[in-house]
């Protein structure tokens, strides 16, 4: 979690860049902004991401 941003605390994720077909499919439904990208998060990381989201949400109440 990055608490030192102008917009307030943010969760920072790392993943593999999505392939061209996945990026194209995602862009049809929700085109990313110029400063956004589409990444894949492996299923094995879901529990860690969930815990990070819970921690970020809990910290938000204290920040």
VENHUKA-V460285 format. One record per residue. RES is the residue in one letter. SS is DSSP state (H for helix, E for strand, L for the rest). PHI is phi in degrees with one decimal (NA if undefined). NEAR is the number of other ideal C-beta (glycine too) atoms within 8 Angstrom. Layout:
res->RES ss->SS phi->PHI near->NEAR
res->RES ss->SS phi->PHI near->NEAR
//
This chain:
res->X ss->L phi->NA near->10
res->X ss->E phi->-107.3 near->8
res->X ss->L phi->-94.2 near->7
res->X ss->L phi->-107.4 near->3
res->X ss->L phi->-123.1 near->8
res->X ss->L phi->-65.0 near->2
res->X ss->L phi->-87.9 near->4
res->X ss->L phi->105.2 near->5
res->X ss->L phi->-59.5 near->11
res->X ss->E phi->-136.6 near->8
res->X ss->L phi->-87.0 near->9
res->X ss->L phi->-106.7 near->6
res->X ss->L phi->-114.4 near->7
res->X ss->L phi->-121.3 near->4
res->X ss->L phi->-159.9 near->9
res->X ss->E phi->-82.2 near->6
res->X ss->E phi->-61.5 near->8
res->X ss->L phi->-70.7 near->9
res->X ss->L phi->-72.2 near->6
res->X ss->H phi->-59.4 near->5
res->X ss->H phi->-65.1 near->6
res->X ss->H phi->-66.7 near->10
res->X ss->H phi->-61.4 near->10
res->X ss->H phi->-63.7 near->8
res->X ss->H phi->-64.0 near->8
res->X ss->H phi->-65.3 near->11
res->X ss->H phi->-64.7 near->10
res->X ss->H phi->-65.5 near->5
res->X ss->H phi->-87.1 near->5
res->X ss->L phi->-154.9 near->5
res->X ss->L phi->-58.8 near->4
res->X ss->L phi->-71.4 near->9
res->X ss->L phi->-68.8 near->5
res->X ss->L phi->-58.0 near->4
res->X ss->L phi->-101.1 near->3
res->X ss->L phi->-118.1 near->6
res->X ss->L phi->-138.8 near->5
res->X ss->L phi->-114.3 near->10
res->X ss->E phi->-125.0 near->10
res->X ss->E phi->-101.6 near->8
res->X ss->L phi->-109.6 near->8
res->X ss->L phi->-62.6 near->7
res->X ss->H phi->-53.7 near->4
res->X ss->H phi->-64.2 near->4
res->X ss->H phi->-95.6 near->9
res->X ss->H phi->-56.8 near->8
res->X ss->H phi->-63.1 near->6
res->X ss->H phi->-66.7 near->7
res->X ss->H phi->-64.8 near->10
res->X ss->H phi->-59.6 near->8
res->X ss->H phi->-63.7 near->8
res->X ss->H phi->-64.8 near->10
res->X ss->H phi->-64.6 near->9
res->X ss->H phi->-61.5 near->8
res->X ss->H phi->-65.5 near->9
res->X ss->H phi->-64.7 near->11
res->X ss->H phi->-63.9 near->8
res->X ss->H phi->-65.3 near->8
res->X ss->H phi->-68.3 near->11
res->X ss->H phi->-57.8 near->8
res->X ss->H phi->-69.5 near->6
res->X ss->H phi->-97.0 near->5
res->X ss->L phi->-88.8 near->7
//
